[in-house]
Amino acid sequence: MLKFLFDKTVAAILLVVLSPVILICVLVIRAGSPGPGIFHQTRVGRNEVPFTCLKLRTMYVTVANVPSHEAAASGITSVGHFMRRSKLDELPQLLNVLLGEMSFVGPRPCLPQQTELIQLRRERNVFALRPGITGLAQIRNIDMSDPARLAEVDAAYATHRGFFIDLDIMWRTVAGGGRGDRVPSNDTH
């Protein structure tokens, strides 16, 4: 309950404080490439309930709806590279946290077509948790290209999670830990 109240309170405060930053980012994105500034994508949430995850758009609108590790690097916009490195692209997920669909810390939400990861998370009861903007796997640089390892670390987080562990993960993320959702550096896809 403490985590839920913390998430909602901090998300509400950050949305108010950071809304000008989000607006500026949306305008910069729209000026740099056609399409919306906010990207909507169906993700698998707590108890495997789908929800609409919000992010600042970092790719061209013509890029296929695939996990980042399956997308071509050429699909990232010029400003998108900066948004991903700085993790600014995650800011709209504060609304997902406020709505109770996500938490600040938890397993990163996957796409419905990532069936191997879904099955591995299901076997480890990872879906009992709300997905997070960041998580233990992210600060350890484990992304969705390695479903078995990701599910294993997500399950370890589920077993050992706690308020101070979450604060540590959040701090490490803000301090630059983790590389976020990786896109292959070459266009072999």
N, C-alpha and C positions, 0 to 999 in steps of 0.2 A: 504493500500500500504506500509506503514511503517513496519508493521509486516512482510509482504512478503519479503521486502528488508533485514530486520534484520535477518530473518530466513536464507535466502540464503547466506548472507555474513558470519554470524557466523558459519553456517554449513560448508561452504567452509574452513574457517580458522581451525575449530575444526577437520575436516577430515584430513587436512595436519598435524596438531600438534599431533593428536591421532592415526594416521595410524600405527605407530610402536606398540602402545598398542593393537590395534585391531589385528595386525599380530601376536603378542605374544599370545594373547588370542586364536586365531585360532589354533596356533601350540599346545598350552596346551590342548585344547579341542580334537584335533585329536590324541594327544598322550594318552589321557585318555579313549577314546572310538572310535570305528570305525565310519566313516561317515564324512561328510563335517563339517567344522568349522562354516560356515555361514548357517543359516536356512532361507529358502524362504517359505512364506506362503501367500496365497491370502487373502486379507482383503477388507473390504468395505470402500471406501474412500469418498471424497467430492462428493456430488450429486449422491451418491450410485454407483460411478464408481469403479469397482474392481482394485486393484493394488497389486503388489508383495511387501510385507513388509519383510524387512531384519532384522535378529537378530542373535546374536551369539547363536549357538545351545547349549541348556542347558539340553536337554533330549536325551535319546537314540533314534536312528533312527527308531526303531521298535514301538515307541509310536504312537498311533492313532492321526490323525489330528483333535483334539478337542480343545475347549477352555481350558485354564489352570485349571480352577476350576472343570473341568470334568476329568482331567488326574490323574493318580495314582502317588502318591509321589515316589514310587519305580522307576518311569520312569525318574527321574532326575539323571543326572550323578553326580559323586562326586564333580567335579569342577563346575557343573551347579548350585548347591546350593549357592556357593560363588558368581557366576556371577549374579544370580538373586538378592541376598541380596545387592550387591554392585551396581546393576543396570548397570554393564558393558555389559550385554547382549543386551542393547538397543543401543549401539554405532553404529552399522551398519545402524541404521535408520537415521543417519546424511545424508546418501546418499539419502534416501527417501525425506528428507527435501530439500536437494539441488536440487532434481529433481522436486520439487513443489508438490509432492504427499502427504506430511505431513508437519506439523508445529512443532515447539518445544512444544507449548501448544495448546491443543484442546481435544476433546473427543477421547479416545483410540479407535483405529480401531478394529472393530469386524470381526468375520468370517462370510462368506455368509450364513452358516447354523444357525446362531443365529437369527432366524426369529422373535422371540418375541422382542428382543432388537431392531432389525431393524425397526419393525413396530412402537414401542414406540418412537424411534428417528425420524422416518418419521413424525409422528403426531406432534412432537415438533419442526420440522424444524432444527434439529441438523445437518443433512447432508449438510446444507449450508456452514458448516465450514470444513476446512481441519482437518483431524484427527491429534492428537498430540502424541509426544513421552511421554509426561506427561500431566496431566490435573488436574482440580479442584477435580474431583472424586478421583483421585489417592492419592492426599495429604490428603484427608478425609478418606482414607482406604476403599473406596467403589469399589468393583470390579464387574466383569461381572456376578457373581453368583446372583446378585440382579438387574435384568434388569430394573424394574420400578424405583427403587431409582437411579440407574445409569443414566437413561434417564432424570430423573427429574433434577439431578445436572448438567448434560451436557447442558440441556436447560437453567438453571440458569446461567451457564457460558456464553452461547451464548448471553444472554440478557445483562449481565454486563461486558463482556470482555473489556479489554483495555491493552495498552502497559505495564503500571505499574503493573496491576494485573498479566499479564503474567510473568513479571520479578519476582514478589513475588512467584508465583507458581514454576517457575524454581529454584529460590533460595531455597525454601522449599524442593524441590525434591533433589537437590544436597546436601543439609544439612541433608538428611536422612528421609525426610517426605514421608509417604506412604510406603506400603510394596510391591508394584508392583503386578504383576499377581500371585495370590495365587493358590497353588496346595493343595488339601486336605491333611491333615497330616496323614490320614490313607488310606488304599487301599480298600475302600468299592466299588469302581467302577469296 
